[in-house]
Structures are given as C-alpha cells and as structure tokens.
C-alpha cells in the first residue's frame, strides 16, 4: 500500500480561512489545491472579546466545507493553526467544540511569536537571498501584525514580534462607517507606530539589507503599484506616500477604484494601508518586496519535513537549558528515568498516547528546574511561570500550556481541579504523564547521576490507570534510605487526590 502523499494546512485567520493541499513528488512540494473563504471572524468580537454566534457559525460552516476535501486524510497529514482572533477570544472553546463536530482534526492555537516564526519560515524557504543578508519580514493580518528578522540562510529568525493590530480590527476601531478621511487615517497610522515603539531601535540596529511583506494588505499594495505602472512592484517611501495620498482622495471604502482591488478587500484595505504606512515610516525602510509565501507555507514546510518540526522544539529546549544554567547531567538522568517508567506504563495501559504528547513529558523532565535561577523555594511555580511566558519556538499554545502545567505540579501538593482545560490533549493522558514526571523527579532527588533505573519497576492496577505500584529493588532501598521517606511523603500527596493511589513494594 502506497504511503498517503497529500498534506493539508488550514489557516484560521482573523479575516479569512485558508486551506492549501500539497503533495511531495521526488522531494519537491507541489501545491494541488487552494481554497479561501472570507469569514471576518474578528468582526464578531465584542468589547469583552467574545465571539458572536454568527461569527462562530460562519467559521464552522467553512470548516465543514473544508472537511469534505479532507475526507480520508490521516491526522498526521493535516495541521490546522488558528491565529489572533481565536488567541484572544474568551469563548474560543465554544468555537473549538463546534469545529470538532464537523472537522476530525485538532485545531492548534499558536502564539503571535510562533506565528511570526512560521511566517518567516514560509517566506524565506522560497526566497533566494544572499547568505550575508539581514532579512526583514512583515505580515499584516486581520487581527495582528507579525514581524521577524533573520540572518543569512538560517530559516530560524533571531527576532520575532507580534502586535495586536490588524486590518479588520483597525477598521472597526478607526473606520467604523467605512468613510475615508485624513484624520482617521493619521490616527490609525500613529496607533500602529505606537504598537512597535519599543522595538523600533532594536530593529534599526539590525541593519536590514532586504525586506519582504506577505499576505493580503501588502499583496494589495503590490498589485495596485502594478496597476498604476510600477513594473517591479517594489514598495519605496515615495511610491507608498503617493499611494496614500491617492487613496485619501476617495470618500469611502467602496469608492476606491483600482482594477486589482476586490470589493471584499476594499472593506479592510485602508486600515491595513495605515498600519503598513506607520511601520514602514517608523522603521525607515527604503524598499520592500512582496512575497507570496507566508504562514501556510511555513506550516506546510514543517508538516512535510516532520523531523525538522521536532528539531525546532529540541533546539528551543536546549536553548532554555543553557540560558537558565540547568544541571545537564541531572536533567538527562530524569529524562532517562521518565522514559524508563513511561515505557512500562505504555505496555500495560494498552492505549496510544500521541508521540507529540509523550515528547512533552520529556521536555518537562528536562526543563523543570529553569526556575532554580530565581530560587529553590517554590521552584515548581517559578519554572512553570517561565515556561508559560517565554517564547518557545515550535510549541503551539496548548503544548506550551501542557509543558508549564506538568512542571507546575511536579512536586508538593496537587489540586487536580486547578488543571487547565485542554482541547488537544486527553485528561487521562495528562494525569498519567504528571504521575510519571513526579516519580521520575522524586527518584532522582539525591542527584545521583549514576542511578540505575532498572532498580524501579512500574505496575498498573488493572482498569485503574491512576493506581500505580512502584516496585523498588531491596538493595537500592538499603543503600538509599532517604528515597523511602520521600516516597512515603509522595503517597500522602497522592492520597489527597481523588482516585490517585501509589503503592510502594520491594523486589
């Protein structure tokens, strides 16, 4: 049987939902299908950042349509990412629950910084530039604007930033009646400049040698330049100023008259132009090229080249380890112990835990001491806070939350009711990973890097995944009497959790 050779990426943006399908032939990626639906999800947000019923319905109806084309796709060949609007929507779970009924694939909500990284990857994996170039990429979306900067041929940007300003949200804020006037445009432009105020100098110091813009707003500016006879379509200060002056002569959004500007894009173009103009001027860019590749292509690049995706997260974990001076030998010993215990759990549990979930257990084992740089007291809280609030390239929002949650409860008492809700992960898996992590760290409390993991056996009581028997080698106990006291204390912590039970036996 031939391996399924089609891959699908869905991008659930604030303005539109996109689907792209590709296949890999002789190492080359061919796009074989594209679909785009204007959903205007961001327009459905109220003052409390709650999505309206109608916007949820529009989004779910679109996903039901996309699902028809995805019929038969294995889950590992599909990746769905959601951006700004679903990041900030307070009732996003309502949307995700409805989406799950029509689309049998997980929806990942990615952070703004992760979105910026993927946009850069998508753009730079297709653009030919010098290995000496410092490259700038900007993407103005419906609800947020992403910026990324990288050097040379490295597809990993060195700087990423995301700001909550987009063509849909700025239209609501500054042009609610779709009327064009210079005052409103300048207010929107100034607001955009203020959003990047604290990174302007940092970006300028990078000495950008080539700049690219992606997605709807910049694509529209590029096409309008072609409409008016600019053959190369490159955006320069004078060309941008002339375009702004020309647009400001129109009275309303619908009056704007360019052959390439669709009626749909007219609804959000002016606000997008204001955002772009504010950033372009503030950064004193001299030339910017349109790039047709962005977020979807970045996600597709990683989806097809699966090992590369995991490598990025490994690099992230290694970088954190170095930054926070983690005891590398100790961390590796805990990872080794957690793998030893998990393999025994897996054989007895008779269930499949997705590999990307299992991997988070090992990253939690590796990174649980990042908070030690603050102090040992409440290290679990310090470490959790750092992991939840750091930029972790390669991790989507829920993966990052699961990582920080496992670390938060790796020691001391456990209030199971405080565990956050996850849409991508099953509760029973999370609980089992947490139990294994706690035992792995406790077993290594004495920081003995020569610990023999074979001195420990994990057994499950039938039909009770949260009831664990930990068998410990009698000789090991005799030589490490403190471990028994630690395990007895751990039993008390488990006893306070409903349906958790830890038994200690020797062999």
Residue pairs with C-beta under 8 A, 6 or more apart in sequence:
4 73
4 74
4 77
5 23
5 24
5 25
6 21
6 22
6 23
6 32
6 73
6 77
7 21
7 22
7 23
7 24
7 77
7 78
7 300
7 303
7 304
8 19
8 20
8 21
8 69
8 70
8 73
8 77
8 78
8 79
9 19
9 20
9 21
9 78
9 79
9 80
9 81
9 296
9 299
9 300
9 303
10 17
10 18
10 19
10 63
10 66
10 78
10 79
10 80
10 81
11 17
11 18
11 19
11 20
11 81
11 83
11 295
11 296
11 299
12 41
12 59
12 80
12 81
12 82
12 83
12 86
12 107
13 39
13 41
13 83
13 84
13 85
13 141
13 142
13 143
14 41
14 42
14 83
14 84
14 85
14 141
14 142
14 143
14 144
14 166
14 168
14 169
15 38
15 39
15 40
15 41
15 42
15 141
15 142
15 143
15 166
15 167
15 168
15 216
15 268
16 36
16 37
16 38
16 39
16 40
16 142
16 216
17 36
17 37
17 39
17 41
17 59
17 62
17 63
17 66
18 34
18 35
18 36
18 296
19 33
19 34
19 35
19 36
19 66
19 69
20 31
20 33
20 34
20 296
20 297
20 300
21 31
21 32
21 33
21 34
21 69
22 29
22 30
22 31
22 32
22 300
22 304
23 29
23 30
23 32
24 30
24 304
29 300
29 301
29 304
33 69
35 65
35 66
35 69
37 62
37 65
38 264
39 55
39 58
39 59
39 62
40 55
40 58
40 142
40 168
40 267
41 51
41 55
41 58
41 59
41 85
41 86
41 142
42 84
42 85
42 142
42 143
42 166
42 168
42 169
42 172
43 55
43 168
43 172
44 51
44 52
44 54
44 55
44 56
44 58
45 51
45 52
45 55
45 85
45 88
45 89
45 169
46 52
48 90
49 88
49 89
49 90
50 89
50 90
50 91
51 85
51 89
51 91
51 92
51 94
51 95
56 94
56 95
56 98
59 95
59 99
60 95
60 98
60 99
60 101
60 102
63 99
63 102
63 103
64 102
64 103
66 103
67 102
67 103
67 104
70 78
70 103
70 105
73 105
75 104
75 105
75 106
76 306
77 303
78 105
79 108
79 299
79 302
79 303
80 103
80 105
80 106
80 107
80 108
81 107
81 108
81 109
81 110
81 115
81 118
81 295
81 299
81 396
82 107
82 108
82 109
82 110
83 109
83 110
83 112
83 115
83 141
83 143
83 144
83 295
84 112
84 115
84 141
84 142
84 143
84 144
84 164
84 166
85 142
85 143
86 92
86 95
86 96
86 107
86 109
87 109
87 110
87 111
87 112
87 144
87 397
88 143
88 164
89 95
92 109
93 421
93 423
96 107
96 423
97 423
99 107
100 107
100 423
106 423
106 424
107 423
107 424
108 396
108 397
108 398
108 424
109 396
109 397
109 398
110 118
110 396
110 397
111 162
111 391
111 396
111 397
111 400
112 144
112 146
112 161
112 162
112 163
112 164
113 160
113 161
113 162
113 391
113 393
114 391
114 392
114 393
114 394
114 395
114 396
114 397
115 144
115 146
115 162
115 295
116 139
116 146
116 147
116 148
116 157
116 160
116 161
116 162
117 148
117 156
117 157
117 160
117 298
117 393
118 295
118 298
118 299
118 302
119 137
119 139
119 146
119 148
119 214
119 294
119 295
119 298
120 137
120 148
120 150
120 155
120 157
120 160
120 298
121 155
121 156
121 297
121 298
121 301
121 302
122 214
122 293
122 294
122 295
122 296
122 297
122 298
122 299
122 300
122 301
123 137
123 212
123 214
123 291
123 293
123 294
123 297
123 298
124 135
124 137
124 150
124 155
125 155
125 293
125 297
125 298
125 301
126 291
126 292
126 293
126 297
127 135
127 212
127 291
127 293
129 135
129 210
130 209
131 152
131 153
132 152
132 209
133 151
133 152
133 209
133 210
134 149
134 150
134 151
134 206
134 207
134 208
134 209
134 210
135 149
135 150
135 151
135 208
135 209
135 210
135 211
135 212
136 147
136 148
136 149
136 203
136 206
136 208
136 210
136 211
136 212
136 283
136 285
137 147
137 148
137 149
137 150
137 157
137 211
137 212
137 213
137 214
137 291
138 145
138 146
138 147
138 211
138 212
138 213
138 214
138 218
138 276
138 279
138 288
139 145
139 146
139 147
139 213
139 214
139 215
139 218
139 294
139 295
140 166
140 167
140 213
140 215
140 216
140 217
140 218
140 272
140 275
140 276
141 166
141 167
141 215
141 216
142 166
142 167
142 168
142 169
142 268
143 164
143 166
143 168
143 169
144 162
144 163
144 164
144 165
144 166
145 162
145 163
145 165
145 166
145 192
145 195
145 275
145 279
146 160
146 161
146 162
147 159
147 160
147 161
147 162
147 163
147 196
147 199
147 203
147 279
148 157
148 159
148 160
148 161
149 157
149 158
149 159
149 203
149 206
149 208
150 156
150 157
150 158
150 159
151 158
156 312
156 315
156 393
159 202
159 203
159 206
160 391
160 393
161 196
161 199
163 195
163 196
164 195
165 191
165 192
165 195
165 275
166 272
166 275
167 216
167 217
167 268
167 269
167 271
167 272
167 275
168 268
168 271
170 188
170 191
170 192
170 271
170 272
170 274
170 275
171 178
171 267
171 268
171 270
171 271
173 188
173 191
174 184
174 185
174 187
174 188
174 191
174 271
174 274
175 184
175 188
175 253
175 270
175 271
178 252
178 253
178 254
178 267
179 251
179 252
179 253
180 247
180 248
180 250
180 251
180 252
180 253
180 255
180 256
180 270
181 248
182 248
185 244
185 248
185 270
185 274
188 271
188 274
188 275
188 278
189 274
189 275
189 277
189 278
189 281
190 278
191 278
192 274
192 275
192 276
192 277
192 278
192 279
193 278
193 279
193 281
193 282
196 203
196 279
196 282
196 283
197 282
200 282
200 283
203 283
204 283
204 284
208 283
208 285
210 289
211 285
211 287
211 288
211 289
212 288
212 289
212 290
212 291
213 221
213 222
213 235
213 276
213 288
213 289
213 290
213 291
214 290
214 291
214 292
214 293
214 294
214 295
215 294
215 295
216 265
216 268
216 272
217 268
217 269
217 272
217 273
217 275
217 276
218 235
218 276
218 288
218 290
219 290
219 292
220 260
220 261
220 265
220 269
220 272
221 235
221 240
221 243
221 273
221 276
221 290
222 233
222 235
222 290
223 233
223 258
223 260
223 261
224 243
224 258
224 260
224 261
225 233
225 234
225 235
225 239
225 243
226 233
226 260
227 258
227 259
227 260
228 258
230 239
233 289
233 290
234 287
234 288
234 289
235 280
235 287
235 288
235 289
235 290
236 286
236 287
236 288
237 280
237 281
237 285
237 286
240 276
240 277
240 280
243 273
244 273
244 277
247 256
247 269
247 270
247 273
250 256
250 257
253 266
253 267
253 269
253 270
254 263
254 266
256 266
256 269
256 270
261 269
280 288
301 308
302 308
302 309
302 312
303 309
309 394
310 359
310 394
312 393
312 394
313 359
313 363
313 392
313 393
313 394
313 395
315 393
315 394
316 392
316 393
316 394
316 395
317 363
317 366
317 367
320 326
320 367
320 370
320 387
320 390
320 392
321 328
321 331
321 366
321 367
321 370
324 369
324 370
324 371
324 372
324 373
324 386
325 373
326 366
326 367
326 369
326 370
326 372
327 369
327 447
329 449
330 369
330 444
330 447
330 449
331 365
331 366
331 367
331 369
332 366
333 444
333 448
333 449
333 451
334 365
334 366
334 368
334 440
334 441
334 444
335 362
335 365
335 366
336 453
337 365
337 440
337 443
337 444
337 451
337 453
337 456
338 361
338 362
338 365
338 436
338 437
338 440
339 362
340 453
340 454
340 456
341 436
341 439
341 440
341 456
341 458
342 358
342 361
342 433
342 436
344 457
344 458
344 459
345 432
345 436
345 458
345 460
346 353
348 459
348 460
349 432
349 460
349 465
353 429
353 432
353 433
356 399
357 402
357 425
357 429
357 433
358 433
360 399
360 402
360 403
360 406
360 433
361 406
361 433
361 436
361 437
363 403
364 403
364 406
364 407
364 410
364 433
364 437
365 437
365 440
365 441
367 383
367 387
367 403
367 407
368 379
368 380
368 383
368 407
368 410
368 437
368 441
369 379
369 383
370 382
370 383
370 386
370 387
371 378
371 379
371 380
371 381
371 382
371 383
371 384
371 385
371 386
372 379
372 382
372 383
374 382
375 382
379 411
380 407
380 408
380 409
380 410
380 411
380 412
381 408
383 407
383 408
384 404
384 405
384 407
384 408
385 404
387 400
387 403
387 404
387 407
388 400
388 401
388 404
392 400
392 403
395 403
396 424
398 422
398 423
398 424
398 425
399 424
401 420
401 422
402 422
402 425
402 430
405 419
405 420
405 430
405 434
406 430
406 433
406 434
406 437
409 419
409 434
409 438
410 434
410 437
410 438
410 441
411 438
411 441
411 442
412 493
413 493
413 496
414 434
414 493
414 494
414 496
414 497
414 500
416 431
416 497
416 498
419 427
419 430
422 430
428 465
431 465
431 466
432 465
432 466
435 466
435 468
435 494
435 500
436 458
438 490
439 458
439 468
439 470
439 490
442 486
442 487
442 490
443 451
443 456
443 483
444 451
445 482
445 483
445 486
446 480
446 482
446 483
448 480
452 476
454 473
455 472
455 473
455 475
455 476
456 470
456 471
456 472
456 473
457 470
457 471
457 472
457 507
458 468
458 469
458 470
458 471
459 468
459 469
459 470
459 471
460 467
460 468
460 469
461 467
461 468
461 469
461 501
464 499
464 501
466 499
466 500
466 501
467 499
467 500
467 501
467 503
468 501
468 502
468 503
469 503
469 504
469 505
470 487
470 502
470 503
470 504
470 505
471 505
471 506
471 507
472 483
472 484
472 487
472 504
472 505
472 506
472 507
473 506
473 507
474 506
474 507
476 483
477 483
477 484
477 506
484 504
487 502
487 504
488 504
490 502
491 502
491 504
494 500
494 501
494 502
495 501
